[in-house]
Amino acid sequence: IALLTVLANQFERQRSGAIGVITSVAGDRGRPSNYVYGSAKAAVSVYCEGLRARLFKAGVSLTDIRPGFVATPMTQGLPLPALLVAQPNTIARLIVAGIERRADVLYAPAFWLYLMMIIQGIPRAVFKRMAL
């Protein structure tokens, strides 16, 4: 967030450009298995939302990039369904395309948008009993 503040000021002065910020689908809903990580990502996403509105007036775009599971050292060894794990080069291509089209929020891969909509729609009384 500190770096984004500095960058945003520069982009605003030049009145053009595009910023991409990698957050995570984990920030869309607090889960017991990763609530510290998820809350940090949620804070960055909310910061980006406000900053995006500010920069829009200067012609600068800000893309909040929300990948799901990516095959990296962070996810290595985790018991994850293979269908939900993307390769880094795939995510990289999606990120470039999203920034180029000036997307506000980019779920990468796109199926995470729909999956997170379902997860967000689960009532709290049910969600807190789930093992996610």
C-alpha positions in Angstrom: 0.0 0.0 0.0 2.9 2.4 0.8 4.4 1.7 -2.7 1.0 2.1 -4.4 0.6 5.5 -2.8 3.9 6.7 -4.2 3.2 5.2 -7.7 -0.3 6.6 -7.7 0.9 10.1 -7.1 3.4 9.8 -10.1 0.8 8.3 -12.4 -1.7 11.0 -11.4 0.9 13.7 -12.3 1.5 12.2 -15.7 -2.2 11.7 -16.2 -1.9 8.3 -17.9 -0.9 4.7 -17.3 -2.1 1.5 -15.8 -1.4 -0.2 -12.5 -1.8 -3.8 -11.7 -2.0 -5.0 -8.1 -2.1 -8.7 -7.2 -4.4 -9.5 -4.4 -6.2 -12.8 -4.1 -9.6 -14.6 -4.2 -8.8 -15.2 -0.5 -9.7 -11.6 0.2 -13.3 -12.1 -0.9 -14.4 -14.0 2.2 -12.8 -14.7 5.5 -12.1 -18.4 5.9 -10.8 -20.1 9.1 -8.0 -21.7 7.2 -6.4 -18.4 6.1 -8.2 -15.5 7.7 -5.0 -13.5 8.3 -3.8 -13.8 4.7 -7.3 -13.2 3.4 -7.9 -10.2 5.5 -4.6 -8.6 4.3 -5.6 -9.3 0.7 -9.1 -7.8 1.4 -7.5 -4.7 2.8 -5.5 -4.2 -0.3 -8.5 -4.8 -2.5 -10.5 -2.1 -0.7 -7.6 0.3 -0.8 -7.4 -0.4 -4.6 -11.1 0.3 -5.0 -10.8 3.8 -3.5 -7.5 4.5 -5.3 -9.0 3.3 -8.6 -11.8 5.9 -8.3 -9.3 8.6 -7.5 -7.0 7.7 -10.4 -9.9 7.3 -12.9 -10.3 11.1 -13.0 -6.7 11.4 -14.1 -7.0 8.7 -16.9 -5.1 6.1 -14.9 -6.4 2.6 -14.6 -5.9 0.2 -11.7 -6.6 -3.5 -12.0 -7.1 -5.6 -8.9 -5.8 -9.0 -9.9 -7.4 -11.8 -7.9 -5.8 -15.2 -8.8 -6.9 -18.4 -7.3 -4.5 -21.2 -6.6 -1.3 -20.9 -8.7 1.4 -23.6 -8.9 4.1 -21.8 -6.9 6.2 -22.6 -3.9 3.4 -21.2 -1.7 0.9 -23.8 -2.9 3.4 -26.7 -3.3 2.5 -29.7 -1.1 -1.0 -28.4 -0.3 -3.9 -30.9 -0.9 -5.5 -28.8 -3.7 -7.8 -30.1 -6.4 -5.7 -30.1 -9.6 -8.6 -28.5 -11.6 -8.3 -25.4 -9.4 -4.5 -24.9 -9.7 -3.3 -22.7 -12.6 0.2 -22.5 -14.1 2.1 -19.3 -13.6 2.5 -18.7 -17.3 -1.3 -18.9 -17.8 -1.9 -16.4 -15.0 0.8 -14.1 -16.4 -1.0 -14.0 -19.8 -4.4 -13.3 -18.1 -2.8 -10.5 -16.1 -1.3 -8.8 -19.1 -4.6 -9.1 -21.0 -6.6 -7.7 -18.1 -4.3 -4.7 -17.6 -4.4 -4.0 -21.3 -8.2 -3.9 -21.4 -8.1 -1.8 -18.2 -10.2 -4.2 -16.2 -11.2 -3.0 -12.7 -11.1 -6.5 -11.2 -9.6 -9.5 -12.8 -10.3 -13.1 -11.5 -7.6 -15.4 -12.9 -8.7 -17.8 -14.2 -12.2 -16.3 -14.8 -14.0 -19.3 -13.2 -12.9 -17.9 -9.8 -15.4 -15.0 -10.2 -18.3 -17.5 -10.3 -16.9 -19.7 -7.6 -16.4 -16.7 -5.3 -19.9 -15.4 -6.0 -21.2 -18.8 -4.8 -19.0 -18.7 -1.7 -19.9 -15.1 -0.9 -23.6 -16.1 -1.2 -23.4 -18.8 1.5 -25.2 -17.5 4.6 -22.9 -16.8 7.6 -24.7 -19.3 9.7 -23.8 -22.1 7.2 -20.4 -20.8 6.2 -19.0 -20.8 9.7 -19.7 -24.5 9.9 -18.0 -25.4 6.6 -14.5 -26.7 6.3 -13.0 -24.3 3.8 
